[in-house]
């Protein structure tokens, strides 16, 4: 009787381990966007959009400064080829 209970318990534990392994493999195959809560994913997208806007603003400002610098050099009669 005790041996039968031990065998059944061992089989049950083995099946639970296999089930856990299969569930983990399915989870690992999912994309990040599928496993995150929607509000967290939206927050990440908002941060990415804000960072992109800051990057674009920085590039525009940098181009304006470079153009101003080139004009000042041209006004002073210096070579524009830096």
C-alpha positions, -999 to +999 in steps of 0.1 A: +000+000+000+028+024+010+047+015-021+017+021-044+012+056-028+048+064-033+047+053-070+015+074-076+030+104-058+062+100-079+042+099-111+022+129-101+053+149-093+069+139-126+038+150-146+038+183-127+074+189-136+067+181-173+037+204-173+058+232-157+085+227-183+060+229-212+044+261-198+078+277-194+088+269-229+056+284-243+062+316-221+098+319-234+086+318-270+063+347-266+072+382-276+078+408-249+048+427-259+026+397-254+038+390-219+036+425-205+006+442-190-009+467-215-004+497-192+033+489-188+038+484-226+020+517-232+043+535-207+073+521-225+060+532-259+054+567-245+089+569-231+103+557-265+083+584-283+094+611-259+131+600-263+127+601-301+112+636-299+141+648-277+166+633-301+149+650-331+149+683-312+186+679-304+195+672-340+176+703-352+193+724-326+227+710-335+221+717-372+211+753-364+242+758-344+264+743-371+248+766-397+253+796-375+289+787-369+295+783-407+279+817-414+300+834-387+332+818-402+322+829-437+315+865-424+349+865-408+365+854-441+377+821-427+377+788-446+344+769-443+359+735-447+364+723-412 
